[in-house]
Amino acid sequence: MQIGVEIIFRIAAIGILTAVVTQILKKAEKDEIATLVTLAGLVIVLLMVINMISQLFDAVKQLFNLYRVLKITWI
């Protein structure tokens, strides 16, 4: 599981790279491709965030399963 600052730096790097490539393509009058690059960057970041949310839900699920097991063994 990736934690903390590393994921923020990855998202920032993708954003910076996407912005630079988009500006270069716009200067070359390739607006359609620039839009596609921007959308690709957004999709990549959204997939990363969805993966992190999935890991969060798994952790919460495991926490409640642990609580249930502890509750049963103490009774």
PQR file with spaces between the fields and no chain letter, atoms N, CA, C, O and H, PARSE charges and radii, in Angstrom:
ATOM       1  N    MET     1       0.846   -1.189    0.000 -0.4000 1.5000
ATOM       2  CA   MET     1       0.000    0.000    0.000 -0.0000 2.0000
ATOM       3  C    MET     1       0.885    1.244    0.000  0.5500 1.7000
ATOM       4  O    MET     1       1.799    1.362    0.816 -0.5500 1.4000
ATOM       5  N    GLN     2       0.612    2.159   -0.910 -0.4000 1.5000
ATOM       6  CA   GLN     2       1.373    3.395   -0.991 -0.0000 2.0000
ATOM       7  C    GLN     2       0.788    4.409   -0.026  0.5500 1.7000
ATOM       8  O    GLN     2      -0.425    4.613    0.018 -0.5500 1.4000
ATOM       9  H    GLN     2      -0.130    2.063   -1.573  0.4000 1.0000
ATOM      10  N    ILE     3       1.647    5.035    0.735 -0.4000 1.5000
ATOM      11  CA   ILE     3       1.165    5.900    1.800 -0.0000 2.0000
ATOM      12  C    ILE     3       1.737    7.297    1.630  0.5500 1.7000
ATOM      13  O    ILE     3       2.873    7.473    1.192 -0.5500 1.4000
ATOM      14  H    ILE     3       2.632    4.870    0.699  0.4000 1.0000
ATOM      15  N    GLY     4       0.925    8.288    1.986 -0.4000 1.5000
ATOM      16  CA   GLY     4       1.373    9.633    2.253 -0.0000 2.0000
ATOM      17  C    GLY     4       1.878   10.457    1.093  0.5500 1.7000
ATOM      18  O    GLY     4       1.225   10.593    0.058 -0.5500 1.4000
ATOM      19  H    GLY     4       0.001    8.145    2.342  0.4000 1.0000
ATOM      20  N    VAL     5       3.063   11.003    1.299 -0.4000 1.5000
ATOM      21  CA   VAL     5       3.609   12.019    0.416 -0.0000 2.0000
ATOM      22  C    VAL     5       3.928   11.448   -0.968  0.5500 1.7000
ATOM      23  O    VAL     5       3.837   12.163   -1.966 -0.5500 1.4000
ATOM      24  H    VAL     5       3.593   10.892    2.140  0.4000 1.0000
ATOM      25  N    GLU     6       4.298   10.182   -1.033 -0.4000 1.5000
ATOM      26  CA   GLU     6       4.663    9.582   -2.321 -0.0000 2.0000
ATOM      27  C    GLU     6       3.522    9.694   -3.328  0.5500 1.7000
ATOM      28  O    GLU     6       3.750   10.045   -4.485 -0.5500 1.4000
ATOM      29  H    GLU     6       4.372    9.601   -0.222  0.4000 1.0000
ATOM      30  N    ILE     7       2.321    9.402   -2.903 -0.4000 1.5000
ATOM      31  CA   ILE     7       1.179    9.455   -3.820 -0.0000 2.0000
ATOM      32  C    ILE     7       0.868   10.890   -4.243  0.5500 1.7000
ATOM      33  O    ILE     7       0.453   11.133   -5.376 -0.5500 1.4000
ATOM      34  H    ILE     7       2.136    9.117   -1.963  0.4000 1.0000
ATOM      35  N    ILE     8       1.067   11.831   -3.335 -0.4000 1.5000
ATOM      36  CA   ILE     8       0.854   13.243   -3.669 -0.0000 2.0000
ATOM      37  C    ILE     8       1.864   13.682   -4.718  0.5500 1.7000
ATOM      38  O    ILE     8       1.514   14.390   -5.662 -0.5500 1.4000
ATOM      39  H    ILE     8       1.404   11.634   -2.414  0.4000 1.0000
ATOM      40  N    PHE     9       3.130   13.260   -4.556 -0.4000 1.5000
ATOM      41  CA   PHE     9       4.147   13.608   -5.551 -0.0000 2.0000
ATOM      42  C    PHE     9       3.847   12.972   -6.902  0.5500 1.7000
ATOM      43  O    PHE     9       4.076   13.591   -7.941 -0.5500 1.4000
ATOM      44  H    PHE     9       3.414   12.685   -3.789  0.4000 1.0000
ATOM      45  N    ARG    10       3.339   11.746   -6.898 -0.4000 1.5000
ATOM      46  CA   ARG    10       2.989   11.098   -8.172 -0.0000 2.0000
ATOM      47  C    ARG    10       1.871   11.861   -8.880  0.5500 1.7000
ATOM      48  O    ARG    10       1.943   12.099  -10.086 -0.5500 1.4000
ATOM      49  H    ARG    10       3.153   11.244   -6.053  0.4000 1.0000
ATOM      50  N    ILE    11       0.845   12.239   -8.134 -0.4000 1.5000
ATOM      51  CA   ILE    11      -0.269   12.985   -8.731 -0.0000 2.0000
ATOM      52  C    ILE    11       0.216   14.334   -9.246  0.5500 1.7000
ATOM      53  O    ILE    11      -0.170   14.761  -10.334 -0.5500 1.4000
ATOM      54  H    ILE    11       0.786   12.046   -7.155  0.4000 1.0000
ATOM      55  N    ALA    12       1.064   15.011   -8.464 -0.4000 1.5000
ATOM      56  CA   ALA    12       1.607   16.299   -8.897 -0.0000 2.0000
ATOM      57  C    ALA    12       2.465   16.134  -10.152  0.5500 1.7000
ATOM      58  O    ALA    12       2.399   16.962  -11.061 -0.5500 1.4000
ATOM      59  H    ALA    12       1.378   14.665   -7.579  0.4000 1.0000
ATOM      60  N    ALA    13       3.262   15.081  -10.204 -0.4000 1.5000
ATOM      61  CA   ALA    13       4.115   14.844  -11.378 -0.0000 2.0000
ATOM      62  C    ALA    13       3.275   14.591  -12.624  0.5500 1.7000
ATOM      63  O    ALA    13       3.594   15.083  -13.706 -0.5500 1.4000
ATOM      64  H    ALA    13       3.316   14.409   -9.466  0.4000 1.0000
ATOM      65  N    ILE    14       2.210   13.832  -12.468 -0.4000 1.5000
ATOM      66  CA   ILE    14       1.323   13.582  -13.612 -0.0000 2.0000
ATOM      67  C    ILE    14       0.677   14.886  -14.059  0.5500 1.7000
ATOM      68  O    ILE    14       0.563   15.142  -15.257 -0.5500 1.4000
ATOM      69  H    ILE    14       1.951   13.432  -11.589  0.4000 1.0000
ATOM      70  N    GLY    15       0.257   15.705  -13.117 -0.4000 1.5000
ATOM      71  CA   GLY    15      -0.348   16.998  -13.454 -0.0000 2.0000
ATOM      72  C    GLY    15       0.612   17.925  -14.168  0.5500 1.7000
ATOM      73  O    GLY    15       0.246   18.562  -15.156 -0.5500 1.4000
ATOM      74  H    GLY    15       0.349   15.497  -12.143  0.4000 1.0000
ATOM      75  N    ILE    16       1.846   18.007  -13.672 -0.4000 1.5000
ATOM      76  CA   ILE    16       2.845   18.873  -14.306 -0.0000 2.0000
ATOM      77  C    ILE    16       3.186   18.377  -15.701  0.5500 1.7000
ATOM      78  O    ILE    16       3.254   19.159  -16.650 -0.5500 1.4000
ATOM      79  H    ILE    16       2.143   17.490  -12.869  0.4000 1.0000
ATOM      80  N    LEU    17       3.399   17.076  -15.820 -0.4000 1.5000
ATOM      81  CA   LEU    17       3.722   16.496  -17.125 -0.0000 2.0000
ATOM      82  C    LEU    17       2.585   16.717  -18.122  0.5500 1.7000
ATOM      83  O    LEU    17       2.821   17.061  -19.280 -0.5500 1.4000
ATOM      84  H    LEU    17       3.344   16.440  -15.049  0.4000 1.0000
ATOM      85  N    THR    18       1.373   16.518  -17.669 -0.4000 1.5000
ATOM      86  CA   THR    18       0.210   16.726  -18.530 -0.0000 2.0000
ATOM      87  C    THR    18       0.110   18.189  -18.964  0.5500 1.7000
ATOM      88  O    THR    18      -0.171   18.473  -20.128 -0.5500 1.4000
ATOM      89  H    THR    18       1.181   16.238  -16.728  0.4000 1.0000
ATOM      90  N    ALA    19       0.337   19.114  -18.034 -0.4000 1.5000
ATOM      91  CA   ALA    19       0.255   20.539  -18.358 -0.0000 2.0000
ATOM      92  C    ALA    19       1.315   20.944  -19.373  0.5500 1.7000
ATOM      93  O    ALA    19       1.033   21.704  -20.300 -0.5500 1.4000
ATOM      94  H    ALA    19       0.564   18.883  -17.088  0.4000 1.0000
ATOM      95  N    VAL    20       2.542   20.436  -19.201 -0.4000 1.5000
ATOM      96  CA   VAL    20       3.621   20.784  -20.129 -0.0000 2.0000
ATOM      97  C    VAL    20       3.321   20.246  -21.524  0.5500 1.7000
ATOM      98  O    VAL    20       3.438   20.970  -22.513 -0.5500 1.4000
ATOM      99  H    VAL    20       2.771   19.819  -18.448  0.4000 1.0000
ATOM     100  N    VAL    21       2.937   18.981  -21.600 -0.4000 1.5000
ATOM     101  CA   VAL    21       2.647   18.385  -22.910 -0.0000 2.0000
ATOM     102  C    VAL    21       1.458   19.091  -23.567  0.5500 1.7000
ATOM     103  O    VAL    21       1.453   19.310  -24.778 -0.5500 1.4000
ATOM     104  H    VAL    21       2.842   18.392  -20.797  0.4000 1.0000
ATOM     105  N    THR    22       0.459   19.443  -22.769 -0.4000 1.5000
ATOM     106  CA   THR    22      -0.708   20.143  -23.310 -0.0000 2.0000
ATOM     107  C    THR    22      -0.310   21.501  -23.885  0.5500 1.7000
ATOM     108  O    THR    22      -0.755   21.867  -24.973 -0.5500 1.4000
ATOM     109  H    THR    22       0.463   19.265  -21.785  0.4000 1.0000
ATOM     110  N    GLN    23       0.511   22.237  -23.173 -0.4000 1.5000
ATOM     111  CA   GLN    23       0.941   23.550  -23.667 -0.0000 2.0000
ATOM     112  C    GLN    23       1.766   23.423  -24.940  0.5500 1.7000
ATOM     113  O    GLN    23       1.615   24.223  -25.864 -0.5500 1.4000
ATOM     114  H    GLN    23       0.872   21.940  -22.289  0.4000 1.0000
ATOM     115  N    ILE    24       2.636   22.420  -24.991 -0.4000 1.5000
ATOM     116  CA   ILE    24       3.429   22.213  -26.205 -0.0000 2.0000
ATOM     117  C    ILE    24       2.526   21.897  -27.387  0.5500 1.7000
ATOM     118  O    ILE    24       2.714   22.423  -28.484 -0.5500 1.4000
ATOM     119  H    ILE    24       2.758   21.770  -24.241  0.4000 1.0000
ATOM     120  N    LEU    25       1.541   21.028  -27.153 -0.4000 1.5000
ATOM     121  CA   LEU    25       0.625   20.667  -28.247 -0.0000 2.0000
ATOM     122  C    LEU    25      -0.244   21.840  -28.673  0.5500 1.7000
ATOM     123  O    LEU    25      -0.547   21.985  -29.857 -0.5500 1.4000
ATOM     124  H    LEU    25       1.388   20.601  -26.262  0.4000 1.0000
ATOM     125  N    LYS    26      -0.647   22.680  -27.725 -0.4000 1.5000
ATOM     126  CA   LYS    26      -1.447   23.858  -28.090 -0.0000 2.0000
ATOM     127  C    LYS    26      -0.627   24.854  -28.902  0.5500 1.7000
ATOM     128  O    LYS    26      -1.144   25.477  -29.830 -0.5500 1.4000
ATOM     129  H    LYS    26      -0.400   22.562  -26.763  0.4000 1.0000
ATOM     130  N    LYS    27       0.642   25.005  -28.558 -0.4000 1.5000
ATOM     131  CA   LYS    27       1.512   25.903  -29.343 -0.0000 2.0000
ATOM     132  C    LYS    27       1.705   25.367  -30.755  0.5500 1.7000
ATOM     133  O    LYS    27       1.887   26.141  -31.695 -0.5500 1.4000
ATOM     134  H    LYS    27       1.062   24.499  -27.805  0.4000 1.0000
ATOM     135  N    ALA    28       1.667   24.044  -30.908 -0.4000 1.5000
ATOM     136  CA   ALA    28       1.797   23.424  -32.230 -0.0000 2.0000
ATOM     137  C    ALA    28       0.449   23.329  -32.937  0.5500 1.7000
ATOM     138  O    ALA    28       0.331   22.701  -33.989 -0.5500 1.4000
ATOM     139  H    ALA    28       1.519   23.416  -30.144  0.4000 1.0000
ATOM     140  N    GLU    29      -0.561   23.959  -32.350 -0.4000 1.5000
ATOM     141  CA   GLU    29      -1.921   23.987  -32.902 -0.0000 2.0000
ATOM     142  C    GLU    29      -2.508   22.582  -33.062  0.5500 1.7000
ATOM     143  O    GLU    29      -3.159   22.274  -34.061 -0.5500 1.4000
ATOM     144  H    GLU    29      -0.465   24.469  -31.495  0.4000 1.0000
ATOM     145  N    LYS    30      -2.267   21.752  -32.071 -0.4000 1.5000
ATOM     146  CA   LYS    30      -2.841   20.399  -32.013 -0.0000 2.0000
ATOM     147  C    LYS    30      -3.789   20.342  -30.817  0.5500 1.7000
ATOM     148  O    LYS    30      -3.581   19.565  -29.885 -0.5500 1.4000
ATOM     149  H    LYS    30      -1.739   22.002  -31.260  0.4000 1.0000
ATOM     150  N    ASP    31      -4.823   21.165  -30.855 -0.4000 1.5000
ATOM     151  CA   ASP    31      -5.736   21.306  -29.715 -0.0000 2.0000
ATOM     152  C    ASP    31      -6.475   20.010  -29.389  0.5500 1.7000
ATOM     153  O    ASP    31      -6.704   19.709  -28.217 -0.5500 1.4000
ATOM     154  H    ASP    31      -4.992   21.796  -31.612  0.4000 1.0000
ATOM     155  N    GLU    32      -6.848   19.243  -30.410 -0.4000 1.5000
ATOM     156  CA   GLU    32      -7.590   18.008  -30.155 -0.0000 2.0000
ATOM     157  C    GLU    32      -6.732   17.000  -29.392  0.5500 1.7000
ATOM     158  O    GLU    32      -7.203   16.354  -28.456 -0.5500 1.4000
ATOM     159  H    GLU    32      -6.662   19.488  -31.362  0.4000 1.0000
ATOM     160  N    ILE    33      -5.486   16.875  -29.797 -0.4000 1.5000
ATOM     161  CA   ILE    33      -4.582   15.943  -29.115 -0.0000 2.0000
ATOM     162  C    ILE    33      -4.276   16.447  -27.712  0.5500 1.7000
ATOM     163  O    ILE    33      -4.141   15.652  -26.782 -0.5500 1.4000
ATOM     164  H    ILE    33      -5.104   17.400  -30.558  0.4000 1.0000
ATOM     165  N    ALA    34      -4.166   17.764  -27.555 -0.4000 1.5000
ATOM     166  CA   ALA    34      -3.926   18.335  -26.232 -0.0000 2.0000
ATOM     167  C    ALA    34      -5.081   18.010  -25.287  0.5500 1.7000
ATOM     168  O    ALA    34      -4.860   17.714  -24.113 -0.5500 1.4000
ATOM     169  H    ALA    34      -4.275   18.409  -28.311  0.4000 1.0000
ATOM     170  N    THR    35      -6.294   18.064  -25.790 -0.4000 1.5000
ATOM     171  CA   THR    35      -7.451   17.711  -24.973 -0.0000 2.0000
ATOM     172  C    THR    35      -7.413   16.238  -24.585  0.5500 1.7000
ATOM     173  O    THR    35      -7.730   15.885  -23.449 -0.5500 1.4000
ATOM     174  H    THR    35      -6.474   18.305  -26.744  0.4000 1.0000
ATOM     175  N    LEU    36      -7.029   15.385  -25.518 -0.4000 1.5000
ATOM     176  CA   LEU    36      -6.922   13.952  -25.222 -0.0000 2.0000
ATOM     177  C    LEU    36      -5.840   13.671  -24.178  0.5500 1.7000
ATOM     178  O    LEU    36      -6.014   12.806  -23.319 -0.5500 1.4000
ATOM     179  H    LEU    36      -6.771   15.672  -26.441  0.4000 1.0000
ATOM     180  N    VAL    37      -4.728   14.398  -24.250 -0.4000 1.5000
ATOM     181  CA   VAL    37      -3.662   14.225  -23.258 -0.0000 2.0000
ATOM     182  C    VAL    37      -4.165   14.647  -21.882  0.5500 1.7000
ATOM     183  O    VAL    37      -3.890   13.977  -20.887 -0.5500 1.4000
ATOM     184  H    VAL    37      -4.586   15.100  -24.947  0.4000 1.0000
ATOM     185  N    THR    38      -4.892   15.741  -21.823 -0.4000 1.5000
ATOM     186  CA   THR    38      -5.448   16.200  -20.552 -0.0000 2.0000
ATOM     187  C    THR    38      -6.419   15.169  -19.983  0.5500 1.7000
ATOM     188  O    THR    38      -6.384   14.878  -18.788 -0.5500 1.4000
ATOM     189  H    THR    38      -5.116   16.285  -22.632  0.4000 1.0000
ATOM     190  N    LEU    39      -7.271   14.625  -20.817 -0.4000 1.5000
ATOM     191  CA   LEU    39      -8.213   13.601  -20.364 -0.0000 2.0000
ATOM     192  C    LEU    39      -7.493   12.335  -19.915  0.5500 1.7000
ATOM     193  O    LEU    39      -7.899   11.705  -18.938 -0.5500 1.4000
ATOM     194  H    LEU    39      -7.299   14.862  -21.789  0.4000 1.0000
ATOM     195  N    ALA    40      -6.437   11.959  -20.614 -0.4000 1.5000
ATOM     196  CA   ALA    40      -5.665   10.771  -20.222 -0.0000 2.0000
ATOM     197  C    ALA    40      -5.029   10.980  -18.847  0.5500 1.7000
ATOM     198  O    ALA    40      -5.046   10.074  -18.013 -0.5500 1.4000
ATOM     199  H    ALA    40      -6.107   12.470  -21.408  0.4000 1.0000
ATOM     200  N    GLY    41      -4.473   12.157  -18.607 -0.4000 1.5000
ATOM     201  CA   GLY    41      -3.901   12.462  -17.298 -0.0000 2.0000
ATOM     202  C    GLY    41      -4.946   12.409  -16.201  0.5500 1.7000
ATOM     203  O    GLY    41      -4.690   11.894  -15.113 -0.5500 1.4000
ATOM     204  H    GLY    41      -4.459   12.893  -19.283  0.4000 1.0000
ATOM     205  N    LEU    42      -6.116   12.939  -16.486 -0.4000 1.5000
ATOM     206  CA   LEU    42      -7.206   12.916  -15.512 -0.0000 2.0000
ATOM     207  C    LEU    42      -7.642   11.487  -15.208  0.5500 1.7000
ATOM     208  O    LEU    42      -7.877   11.143  -14.049 -0.5500 1.4000
ATOM     209  H    LEU    42      -6.324   13.358  -17.370  0.4000 1.0000
ATOM     210  N    VAL    43      -7.750   10.659  -16.231 -0.4000 1.5000
ATOM     211  CA   VAL    43      -8.155    9.266  -16.032 -0.0000 2.0000
ATOM     212  C    VAL    43      -7.124    8.513  -15.197  0.5500 1.7000
ATOM     213  O    VAL    43      -7.485    7.726  -14.321 -0.5500 1.4000
ATOM     214  H    VAL    43      -7.559   10.938  -17.173  0.4000 1.0000
ATOM     215  N    ILE    44      -5.849    8.751  -15.466 -0.4000 1.5000
ATOM     216  CA   ILE    44      -4.793    8.083  -14.693 -0.0000 2.0000
ATOM     217  C    ILE    44      -4.883    8.457  -13.223  0.5500 1.7000
ATOM     218  O    ILE    44      -4.801    7.590  -12.353 -0.5500 1.4000
ATOM     219  H    ILE    44      -5.556    9.389  -16.177  0.4000 1.0000
ATOM     220  N    VAL    45      -5.052    9.742  -12.940 -0.4000 1.5000
ATOM     221  CA   VAL    45      -5.150   10.192  -11.551 -0.0000 2.0000
ATOM     222  C    VAL    45      -6.419    9.643  -10.900  0.5500 1.7000
ATOM     223  O    VAL    45      -6.381    9.224   -9.744 -0.5500 1.4000
ATOM     224  H    VAL    45      -5.119   10.447  -13.647  0.4000 1.0000
ATOM     225  N    LEU    46      -7.531    9.638  -11.616 -0.4000 1.5000
ATOM     226  CA   LEU    46      -8.767    9.095  -11.048 -0.0000 2.0000
ATOM     227  C    LEU    46      -8.631    7.611  -10.728  0.5500 1.7000
ATOM     228  O    LEU    46      -9.141    7.154   -9.705 -0.5500 1.4000
ATOM     229  H    LEU    46      -7.561    9.979  -12.555  0.4000 1.0000
ATOM     230  N    LEU    47      -7.956    6.859  -11.581 -0.4000 1.5000
ATOM     231  CA   LEU    47      -7.738    5.440  -11.299 -0.0000 2.0000
ATOM     232  C    LEU    47      -6.880    5.254  -10.048  0.5500 1.7000
ATOM     233  O    LEU    47      -7.121    4.343   -9.256 -0.5500 1.4000
ATOM     234  H    LEU    47      -7.542    7.231  -12.412  0.4000 1.0000
ATOM     235  N    MET    48      -5.886    6.113   -9.874 -0.4000 1.5000
ATOM     236  CA   MET    48      -5.064    6.044   -8.664 -0.0000 2.0000
ATOM     237  C    MET    48      -5.898    6.330   -7.420  0.5500 1.7000
ATOM     238  O    MET    48      -5.764    5.648   -6.404 -0.5500 1.4000
ATOM     239  H    MET    48      -5.690    6.853  -10.517  0.4000 1.0000
ATOM     240  N    VAL    49      -6.755    7.336   -7.507 -0.4000 1.5000
ATOM     241  CA   VAL    49      -7.599    7.701   -6.359 -0.0000 2.0000
ATOM     242  C    VAL    49      -8.618    6.599   -6.073  0.5500 1.7000
ATOM     243  O    VAL    49      -8.866    6.279   -4.911 -0.5500 1.4000
ATOM     244  H    VAL    49      -6.864    7.890   -8.332  0.4000 1.0000
ATOM     245  N    ILE    50      -9.202    6.025   -7.101 -0.4000 1.5000
ATOM     246  CA   ILE    50     -10.166    4.940   -6.904 -0.0000 2.0000
ATOM     247  C    ILE    50      -9.488    3.743   -6.240  0.5500 1.7000
ATOM     248  O    ILE    50     -10.078    3.095   -5.375 -0.5500 1.4000
ATOM     249  H    ILE    50      -9.001    6.285   -8.045  0.4000 1.0000
ATOM     250  N    ASN    51      -8.263    3.451   -6.639 -0.4000 1.5000
ATOM     251  CA   ASN    51      -7.512    2.363   -6.020 -0.0000 2.0000
ATOM     252  C    ASN    51      -7.284    2.653   -4.535  0.5500 1.7000
ATOM     253  O    ASN    51      -7.420    1.756   -3.703 -0.5500 1.4000
ATOM     254  H    ASN    51      -7.784    3.977   -7.341  0.4000 1.0000
ATOM     255  N    MET    52      -6.941    3.887   -4.201 -0.4000 1.5000
ATOM     256  CA   MET    52      -6.720    4.243   -2.794 -0.0000 2.0000
ATOM     257  C    MET    52      -8.015    4.144   -1.989  0.5500 1.7000
ATOM     258  O    MET    52      -7.992    3.701   -0.840 -0.5500 1.4000
ATOM     259  H    MET    52      -6.831    4.616   -4.877  0.4000 1.0000
ATOM     260  N    ILE    53      -9.128    4.544   -2.567 -0.4000 1.5000
ATOM     261  CA   ILE    53     -10.409    4.444   -1.873 -0.0000 2.0000
ATOM     262  C    ILE    53     -10.776    2.982   -1.652  0.5500 1.7000
ATOM     263  O    ILE    53     -11.304    2.622   -0.600 -0.5500 1.4000
ATOM     264  H    ILE    53      -9.147    4.904   -3.500  0.4000 1.0000
ATOM     265  N    SER    54     -10.498    2.146   -2.637 -0.4000 1.5000
ATOM     266  CA   SER    54     -10.741    0.712   -2.486 -0.0000 2.0000
ATOM     267  C    SER    54      -9.917    0.133   -1.347  0.5500 1.7000
ATOM     268  O    SER    54     -10.420   -0.666   -0.557 -0.5500 1.4000
ATOM     269  H    SER    54     -10.068    2.438   -3.491  0.4000 1.0000
ATOM     270  N    GLN    55      -8.650    0.535   -1.260 -0.4000 1.5000
ATOM     271  CA   GLN    55      -7.800    0.072   -0.160 -0.0000 2.0000
ATOM     272  C    GLN    55      -8.325    0.562    1.184  0.5500 1.7000
ATOM     273  O    GLN    55      -8.249   -0.157    2.179 -0.5500 1.4000
ATOM     274  H    GLN    55      -8.242    1.184   -1.902  0.4000 1.0000
ATOM     275  N    LEU    56      -8.855    1.775    1.219 -0.4000 1.5000
ATOM     276  CA   LEU    56      -9.440    2.307    2.455 -0.0000 2.0000
ATOM     277  C    LEU    56     -10.636    1.476    2.881  0.5500 1.7000
ATOM     278  O    LEU    56     -10.761    1.129    4.055 -0.5500 1.4000
ATOM     279  H    LEU    56      -8.917    2.360    0.410  0.4000 1.0000
ATOM     280  N    PHE    57     -11.517    1.153    1.944 -0.4000 1.5000
ATOM     281  CA   PHE    57     -12.689    0.346    2.278 -0.0000 2.0000
ATOM     282  C    PHE    57     -12.284   -1.051    2.753  0.5500 1.7000
ATOM     283  O    PHE    57     -12.890   -1.599    3.674 -0.5500 1.4000
ATOM     284  H    PHE    57     -11.416    1.435    0.990  0.4000 1.0000
ATOM     285  N    ASP    58     -11.262   -1.620    2.125 -0.4000 1.5000
ATOM     286  CA   ASP    58     -10.771   -2.928    2.584 -0.0000 2.0000
ATOM     287  C    ASP    58     -10.232   -2.854    4.007  0.5500 1.7000
ATOM     288  O    ASP    58     -10.462   -3.758    4.810 -0.5500 1.4000
ATOM     289  H    ASP    58     -10.769   -1.175    1.378  0.4000 1.0000
ATOM     290  N    ALA    59      -9.521   -1.786    4.317 -0.4000 1.5000
ATOM     291  CA   ALA    59      -8.977   -1.626    5.668 -0.0000 2.0000
ATOM     292  C    ALA    59     -10.089   -1.466    6.696  0.5500 1.7000
ATOM     293  O    ALA    59     -10.017   -2.034    7.786 -0.5500 1.4000
ATOM     294  H    ALA    59      -9.334   -1.051    3.665  0.4000 1.0000
ATOM     295  N    VAL    60     -11.119   -0.694    6.351 -0.4000 1.5000
ATOM     296  CA   VAL    60     -12.258   -0.514    7.268 -0.0000 2.0000
ATOM     297  C    VAL    60     -12.994   -1.839    7.454  0.5500 1.7000
ATOM     298  O    VAL    60     -13.401   -2.177    8.566 -0.5500 1.4000
ATOM     299  H    VAL    60     -11.178   -0.233    5.466  0.4000 1.0000
ATOM     300  N    LYS    61     -13.161   -2.578    6.375 -0.4000 1.5000
ATOM     301  CA   LYS    61     -13.823   -3.889    6.453 -0.0000 2.0000
ATOM     302  C    LYS    61     -13.042   -4.828    7.363  0.5500 1.7000
ATOM     303  O    LYS    61     -13.635   -5.508    8.201 -0.5500 1.4000
ATOM     304  H    LYS    61     -12.831   -2.304    5.472  0.4000 1.0000
ATOM     305  N    GLN    62     -11.727   -4.876    7.211 -0.4000 1.5000
ATOM     306  CA   GLN    62     -10.901   -5.724    8.067 -0.0000 2.0000
ATOM     307  C    GLN    62     -10.966   -5.278    9.521  0.5500 1.7000
ATOM     308  O    GLN    62     -10.946   -6.111   10.426 -0.5500 1.4000
ATOM     309  H    GLN    62     -11.246   -4.323    6.531  0.4000 1.0000
ATOM     310  N    LEU    63     -11.043   -3.975    9.750 -0.4000 1.5000
ATOM     311  CA   LEU    63     -11.136   -3.460   11.112 -0.0000 2.0000
ATOM     312  C    LEU    63     -12.426   -3.923   11.773  0.5500 1.7000
ATOM     313  O    LEU    63     -12.408   -4.351   12.926 -0.5500 1.4000
ATOM     314  H    LEU    63     -11.060   -3.298    9.014  0.4000 1.0000
ATOM     315  N    PHE    64     -13.537   -3.843   11.064 -0.4000 1.5000
ATOM     316  CA   PHE    64     -14.798   -4.271   11.651 -0.0000 2.0000
ATOM     317  C    PHE    64     -14.862   -5.786   11.819  0.5500 1.7000
ATOM     318  O    PHE    64     -15.480   -6.270   12.767 -0.5500 1.4000
ATOM     319  H    PHE    64     -13.551   -3.495   10.126  0.4000 1.0000
ATOM     320  N    ASN    65     -14.238   -6.542   10.922 -0.4000 1.5000
ATOM     321  CA   ASN    65     -14.165   -7.990   11.112 -0.0000 2.0000
ATOM     322  C    ASN    65     -13.341   -8.324   12.346  0.5500 1.7000
ATOM     323  O    ASN    65     -13.689   -9.237   13.094 -0.5500 1.4000
ATOM     324  H    ASN    65     -13.735   -6.148   10.152  0.4000 1.0000
ATOM     325  N    LEU    66     -12.258   -7.599   12.564 -0.4000 1.5000
ATOM     326  CA   LEU    66     -11.441   -7.804   13.753 -0.0000 2.0000
ATOM     327  C    LEU    66     -12.247   -7.482   15.006  0.5500 1.7000
ATOM     328  O    LEU    66     -12.183   -8.217   15.992 -0.5500 1.4000
ATOM     329  H    LEU    66     -11.974   -6.857   11.956  0.4000 1.0000
ATOM     330  N    TYR    67     -13.005   -6.388   14.973 -0.4000 1.5000
ATOM     331  CA   TYR    67     -13.832   -6.015   16.119 -0.0000 2.0000
ATOM     332  C    TYR    67     -14.850   -7.110   16.423  0.5500 1.7000
ATOM     333  O    TYR    67     -15.080   -7.451   17.584 -0.5500 1.4000
ATOM     334  H    TYR    67     -13.056   -5.791   14.172  0.4000 1.0000
ATOM     335  N    ARG    68     -15.458   -7.655   15.373 -0.4000 1.5000
ATOM     336  CA   ARG    68     -16.463   -8.700   15.556 -0.0000 2.0000
ATOM     337  C    ARG    68     -15.825   -9.958   16.157  0.5500 1.7000
ATOM     338  O    ARG    68     -16.410  -10.579   17.045 -0.5500 1.4000
ATOM     339  H    ARG    68     -15.271   -7.378   14.430  0.4000 1.0000
ATOM     340  N    VAL    69     -14.649  -10.333   15.689 -0.4000 1.5000
ATOM     341  CA   VAL    69     -13.949  -11.497   16.227 -0.0000 2.0000
ATOM     342  C    VAL    69     -13.585  -11.292   17.685  0.5500 1.7000
ATOM     343  O    VAL    69     -13.757  -12.204   18.495 -0.5500 1.4000
ATOM     344  H    VAL    69     -14.174   -9.828   14.968  0.4000 1.0000
ATOM     345  N    LEU    70     -13.089  -10.127   18.035 -0.4000 1.5000
ATOM     346  CA   LEU    70     -12.743   -9.835   19.423 -0.0000 2.0000
ATOM     347  C    LEU    70     -13.973   -9.835   20.317  0.5500 1.7000
ATOM     348  O    LEU    70     -13.918  -10.303   21.454 -0.5500 1.4000
ATOM     349  H    LEU    70     -12.948   -9.387   17.377  0.4000 1.0000
ATOM     350  N    LYS    71     -15.075   -9.314   19.810 -0.4000 1.5000
ATOM     351  CA   LYS    71     -16.318   -9.264   20.577 -0.0000 2.0000
ATOM     352  C    LYS    71     -16.819  -10.671   20.856  0.5500 1.7000
ATOM     353  O    LYS    71     -17.265  -10.961   21.966 -0.5500 1.4000
ATOM     354  H    LYS    71     -15.120   -8.933   18.886  0.4000 1.0000
ATOM     355  N    ILE    72     -16.751  -11.544   19.867 -0.4000 1.5000
ATOM     356  CA   ILE    72     -17.240  -12.924   20.029 -0.0000 2.0000
ATOM     357  C    ILE    72     -16.353  -13.695   21.022  0.5500 1.7000
ATOM     358  O    ILE    72     -16.864  -14.456   21.844 -0.5500 1.4000
ATOM     359  H    ILE    72     -16.389  -11.308   18.965  0.4000 1.0000
ATOM     360  N    THR    73     -15.049  -13.503   20.948 -0.4000 1.5000
ATOM     361  CA   THR    73     -14.154  -14.262   21.822 -0.0000 2.0000
ATOM     362  C    THR    73     -14.230  -13.782   23.268  0.5500 1.7000
ATOM     363  O    THR    73     -13.921  -14.553   24.177 -0.5500 1.4000
ATOM     364  H    THR    73     -14.634  -12.885   20.280  0.4000 1.0000
ATOM     365  N    TRP    74     -14.626  -12.548   23.510 -0.4000 1.5000
ATOM     366  CA   TRP    74     -14.699  -12.030   24.877 -0.0000 2.0000
ATOM     367  C    TRP    74     -15.991  -12.400   25.558  0.5500 1.7000
ATOM     368  O    TRP    74     -16.082  -12.350   26.785 -0.5500 1.4000
ATOM     369  H    TRP    74     -14.877  -11.921   22.772  0.4000 1.0000
ATOM     370  N    ILE    75     -16.996  -12.773   24.782 -0.4000 1.5000
ATOM     371  CA   ILE    75     -18.306  -13.093   25.378 -0.0000 2.0000
ATOM     372  C    ILE    75     -18.305  -14.461   25.963  0.5500 1.7000
ATOM     373  O    ILE    75     -19.318  -14.901   26.506 -0.5500 1.4000
ATOM     374  H    ILE    75     -16.922  -12.814   23.786  0.4000 1.0000
